[in-house]
Amino acid sequence: MLKDMEFANPEFFYLLLLLPAMGIWYWYRFKMIHPVLQISVRERFANRKKSTKQHLYHILFVFRILAIALLILVMARPQSSLSRRDVTIEGIDIVMALDVSSSMLAQDLKPDRLEAAKAVAQDFIKGRPNDRIGLVIFSGETFTQAPLTTDHHVINNLFKDIESGIIEDGTAIGDGLAVSVNRLKESDAVSKVIILITDGENNAGSLDPLSAAEIAGLYGIRTYTIGVGTHGTAPYPVQTPYGLQYQNMEVKIDEDLLKDIAEMTDGKYFRATSNRKLEEIYKEIDQLEKSKIDVTEFKKKKEEFLPWALAALALFILEFLIRNTVLKSIP
């Protein structure tokens, strides 16, 4: 039982050295208060058996010694073992930067670009259980939805809350890329990746996309850019006096910019013209080489002193009862 435990204060075990000294003191004191009677002959006492009380007398000292030993064990604070360990697993660090501008509601992908991108991204995450993944959303502004984490359940729940219109409209590709880089720059992983998904042209934000790509390259962060949208025209949502209606409008994706970003960061550009094509893109990205990352696992420590403290208390009570009942001495 004790071999699976750790002790917070093991220095208290030095007190166990006092127990042999207590045994010697007990033996010496017993001899002093029970002197030997010198007689000329002892045949009369040779066959006389010791009484039950004589057999039990020394057990009081045994109870006390055991109780003190248990109290020393309690002071050493026994705890459940293995509260922390470092493990190395295979994986990479990935930040997914998702465009949530109003144009992502276009319905050339089903049910629309945004929902298709969310669904395929969630499937991608399920297939990479050992990766740390973060989530950044951008349109006219940029927001970190989740920092790097191995808790993929949290990431998937956050995807459910992502909607177009939750932040200012626009397409700030440079800011979205820069915030993603900021989430990865302190990472110790050998392989760091950004998957940036957008359907438009950079028209907002304070940072030039190519400057952000240059920073990503300096930190060794590969960027895979995905342009979402069919060729030609697509049904876009348009606000009219009669409410929200869909009108066929020309699809404009700055492919040259997205290609440059990918090239500057040793990544790759993809064009997703349909749900199936988007799935194929993620499958290709899924074939990325894996690198080792260190993860520290924590387990909550549990104090285990209570059973030992109760056992010590029981021994003290048992000694007291026997000393004052069965072995009670009359002055």
Buried (B, 14 or more C-beta within 10 A) or exposed (E): EEEEBBBEEEEBEEBEEEEEEEEEEBEEEEEEEEEEEEEEEEEEEEEEEEEEEEEEBEEBBEBBBBBBBBBBBBBBBBBBBEEEEEEEBEBBBBBBBBBBBBBBBBBBBEEBBBBBBBBBBBEBBEEBEEBBBBBBBBBBBBBBBBEBEBEBEEBBEEBEEBBBEEBEBBBBBBBBBBBBBBBBBEBEBEBBBBBBBBBBBBEBBEBBBBEBBBBBBEBBBBBBBBBBBBEEBBBBBEEEEEEEEBEEBEBEBBEEBBBBBBBBBEBBBBBBBBBEBBBBBBEEBEEBEBEEBEEEEEEEBEEBBEEBBEBBEEBBEBBEEBBEEEBEEEE
